[in-house]
Amino acid sequence: MDSTLTLSAHLGLDLAAVTLLTFGVFYPRHRRRELVPAYLALNVALFAVVAGLGTVGGNGGLALGFGLFGVLSIVRLRSDALQHQEVAYYFITLVLGLLCGLPALDLPIAAGLAAVLLLVMYGADHPRLFAHDRRAVVTLDAVYREETALRAELARRLGEPLGWTVQEVDYVRDLMVLEVRFRQPEPSVRPGEFVRMTARRTSEQPRRRTTRSRTIAPSHPKETV
């Protein structure tokens, strides 16, 4: 009976943590609906396996090893290209299932560790953190040998370059492919001001009167024979 209550409490903690992570942090920021079932399914599946192995093994050592194996092999499970933030959410989801699924771990300790993981992920992926930093793959129609000229060209096209990695240099077609990390410049005109300025210009323009012109066909005189 005690083991059932303990397992139920750990399951409730796991569901609360993964629900808060998925629907409270991930989806409002990234809007990737197709990844929500994957996060929930992986978390609950890992919790079930770890809890079952921990109950059978007694001390939970086998469950811990299996959970770590699942965490390390998650990179091989994805079928399409994911961003680094989404891979981080994968790891947090699996670690939550691993922590909450260990029956030998006390519930307050598991709750504290889960709260630390959620807080770290909430702060690390906050939209205001490095809000203007961007990353893009750029193809330039010239090969720059000097770093100063390349930096000036990237600053003119993108913004302040923070760093770049040269992926390809083609001397035949005179091309360079770079992965650039840059800081996006702040807009000079706010969107509201742009709308007001556009509306003001539209209202100031005089109304054009459209006139219709009629074309009268020339009349041919009738010939009498």
QUINORVEN-V529162 format. One record per run of one state. SS is the DSSP state (helix for helix, strand for strand, loop for the rest). FROM is the first residue (numbers start at 1). TO is the last residue. If there is no record, write none. Layout:
BEGIN
ss->[SS/SS]
from->[FROM/FROM]
to->[TO/TO]
END
This chain:
BEGIN
ss->[loop/helix/loop/helix/loop/helix/loop/helix/loop/helix/loop/helix/loop/strand/loop/helix/loop/strand/loop/strand/loop/helix/loop]
from->[1/2/31/33/58/61/73/74/77/84/102/107/125/133/141/147/158/160/171/175/184/191/205]
to->[1/30/32/57/60/72/73/76/83/101/106/124/132/140/146/157/159/170/174/183/190/204/225]
END
